[in-house]
């Protein structure tokens, strides 16, 4: 699946999930069955294993070499997005279930697609991958506390949150698979060879399926995606880009690294957020509407921003990044 067609496949797969009951397959709904079988988080683990396999050793070395900029960028992301999500959602008076989903969007790490769009934007891909890795590694420690803090301020919703469960979900579905994929593909050349070919397809297909499952579970609730919710998500996305760019300027990063940080902060891992919402708040599946909608929005705006930057000159020296599979 070519990366440049990811948005098209996202629309088509979600449309299929939405229209499935009218296609004549009475009694069989693969989207609902995926949730009932408890396969959402395992699917995320499969995607993150693929990402781990695709990480070249140079990326791990860059993570150690440029740790101040990496940690600074991670701090910008986790310091801005949860507060922005809570502030925007509260200011626009979102209902509790939608506000919960909005806050989850702000608390999860950056999206894997940001690495590909950074390459298209002529940004520093090494820095982008390092930021994604850092945010994922810190997520089991940070996400439970950011969720508890923001949800706790929002009408006592933190009472529904089990921080240990969040830690376990992120550890076993994000960090563990990334490390396992990286380690296995370093010591088993045959696996590395196959994953270099099929890894991008597996990672993207699993994320697309997760979002399609959310659409299938919320067919009767999609009307809840009100203009207010869509405006909230758009503001979160655009202010996230602004926070990333501003943080990069304050850290005096060169232009290619600022582009990477901008995309990383604004493009949250809404696929992971969807899995978390449906796992942690099974009684309110409509809370997954913001995470599903955000995937569409950040992919669209991120692609447009990357295309704009691809035509703009860089004002800094770009550290050579890895060659990502197409």
N, C-alpha and C positions, 0 to 999 in steps of 0.2 A: 504494500500500500504506500504509494508515494507520499512523502510528508506534505508536499504542496497541496494535496487533495484531502488533507485530514479534516478540514472544516466541512467539505462536501459530504464525506462519509459520516461525519457526526450528524448532519442534518438528515441524511437518508436513513441511517439506523434508528434515530429517534422517531422519525416519521413512521417507520415500520412498526416500532413498538406502540405508537399511539393508535395506529389504524388496525392493529392485529386482530381485535375481536370482530371487526367487520369483514375480514378476509375469508371467513368460513371455517376457521380452525376451532370449532366449538369444543370446549373441554380440555384443550391443550394450550397453555400459555407459557412459553419458555422464559419469559421475562419474570412473571410471578413465581414460577418454579425455582428460578435462580435464587431469589430471596428466601423462599421457604426452605430450600436446601442448605442455607447458610453459606453460600459460595461467594458472597461479595468480597469479604476480606481476603480469602484465598486467591481470588482473581487479582486483587491488588498486589499480593505477594508474588504472583507469577510475573506481573509487569515489572516490579522492582527487581526481581531476579534477572530479568532481561537487561535492565539498565545496568546492573552490576557487572554483567558479562561484557557490556559494551564499553566500560570504563577502561581506557588504556592506563598502564602503570604511571605514565607521566602526569595524569590527573591527580593521583594520590601524592606524588612528589610535589606538585604545585600547591596542594592543600597544606602541606607542611611548610613550604617555602614562603608562601604569601599569607600566613595565618593571620597577621593583624588586619589586612584588608578583608579577608574572608570572614573573620569574626565580627568585624565592623559592619559588613554587609548583612550578616545574619542578625545582628542586633537591630539594624534599621528595619528589617522585615518583621521580626517578632515584637519590636517596640512600637511600630506604627500601625500595622494592619489590624490587630485585635482592637485597638483603641478606636481606629477609624470605623470599623464595622459596628462596634457598640455605639459610638457617637452618632453615626449616620442613621442607623436603625432606630435608635431611641428618639432622635430629633424628628424623624418622619413618622414616628408612632406606629411602627410595624406591629402586628399582632404577635403574641408570645411565641407561637410556633415558627413563624417566618423570621422573627428576630433571632431565635435559636439557630436556625440554619444560616442566617447572615453572619452571626458571630463565629460559627464553625468555619465558614469560608475564610474569615480573617485570621483564624488561629492555626490553620494547617500550613505545612511547608509549601515552598514554591512548586510549580508544575514542571514535569519533565519536558514538556513542549517548549519551555523557555530556552532550553539549550539549543534546540534546532532553530528557533526564531532569532536567537543571538547570532548564530552563524549567518543567517540571511541578512541580519541588520549590520553586518561587518563589525560586530562587537568582539570582545575577548571571550572566546568559547571556553578556554581553560578556566577562567574566573567564573563563568556561568556554571559549569559543571561542579566546580569546587563549592560554590554557594549552595547548589542543590544538595550536594553531599553533606555539607555542614548542617544545613537546616534539617535534613532527614535524620542525621545522627543525633542532633540535639532535640528532635521532636518528642521522643518519649519523656524527656525531662521538662520541656517547656510547655508543650501543648496542654497537658492536664492542668497546669497552674494558670495559664492564660484563659482557658475555658472556664475554670472555676471562678477566676477573678471577674471576668466580664459577665458570665451568666449569673454570678452571685449578685452583681449589682442590678441585673435585669429581673426584677420581680421574683427573686428567690429561686430561679431555675437551677441553681447549682445543687439543690437538693436531689435532683435527678442524676447528677453526674458522679460516676465512680472513677476517681482519678487513677486508681490501680488498674481498672479495666482499660482506660485510655492508654496508659503506659504499656500494658500488655499487647493491645491491638497494634500500636505503632511499632513496638519492638519486634513483634513476630511477622508483621505484614510489610514493614518498610525497611528498617535497619538490618534485621537478620537476613532477609533475601538479598539485599544489595551486597552485603559482605560475603554471603554464600556464593552469589553469582560471580563476584570479582575473584574470590579465592579459587573456585572450581575452574574457571576459565583461564586462570594463570597456570594451573598444574595439569590440566587435561586439554591438550591442544585440539583434540577432535571435537570436544564440546565448544571450545572457543571458535573453531572454524564454522560450525553450524550456527552458533548464536550470532556471529558477525553477519550472517546472511538473513536469519529469521528473527533475530532479536527485536529489531524495530517494528516488524509486523506484529509480533506477539504482544509487545508493550502497548502499541496503539490500539490493537483489536480488543484487548481486555478492557482498556479504559473506555472505548466506545461502547462496549457491551454493558459496562456498569452504568453509564449514563442512560443507555436505552432501557435498562431495568428500572431506573428511577422514573422515566417517562411512563413505562408500562404500569408501575405501581400508582402513579398519580394521574391516570387518564381522566378521572372524574374530578380532579382537584386543580387541573392546569388553569382553570379560570382564576385560581388564587394568585396567579402571577399578574398582579395588578400593576397599573402604571407606577404606583408608589414603590412597589418592590423593585421593578425594573430600574426606576430612577435611583433607588438606593444602591443597587448593585453597580450601576454605571458610575455613580459617584465614588464608590469604594474602589473600583478598578482604576479610574482616572487619578484619584488622589493617591492611590498606591504607586502608580507610575511617577507621580510628582514627588512622593516621599523617597523613592529610590533614586531619582535623578538628583534631588537636593542632598540626600545623604552622600552620594558620590562626589558632589562638589565640595561638601564640607570636609570629606576625607581627602580631597585633592587628587582624586583618581583621574587617570587619563580618560579621554572620551570613549575609547572602546570598552573600558571597564565600567564606565557610567552607564553605557547602553545595556550591558549585561545585567547590572544591578537593577536598572529600571524595569526591565522585563521580568526579572526574577521576583521582585517585590509585587508587581502588579498582577502577575499570573500565578494565582494560588492553585494548589493541587485539589481542585474541586472534586475530582474522582475519589481521592482519599476522603475528602470531607463528606461525600455522599455515603460512603461505606460506614464512616463513623456515626453519622446522623441516624442511619437506619439500624445500626447496631445498638447505639446508646439510647435512642429515643424511639423504640419500636411502636409505641402507642401513638406517635404523632408523625406518620410518614410524610405529611405535608411539609415538615421542616426540611425535607430534602429538596423542595422546590428551589430555594435560593442557590443551593450548590449546583443543581442541574443547570439552572439559568445562567449562573456565573461562568460555567464552562463555555457556553456559546459566546457570551460577551467577551471574555478575556481572549479566547481564540481569535475572534473577529478583530478586536482592537489591537491585539498583539501582532497579528499578521499585517494589518494596515501600518502600524508603527514600524515594523521591521522593513516593509517595502519602502517606506519613506526614508528611513535611515540608510537603506542600501544605495540610495542615490545621493547621499550627503557625504562630504569628505570627513575624514577623521582628523582630530587635532592632536592626537597622541600616537605613540608607538604601540602597535597591537602585538601582544605576545602571541606567537603562533599557537593555535589551538589544535585539537585533534581532528582528524578527518572523520566526520560523522557519516554513517551509511545513509544513502538516499532511499 
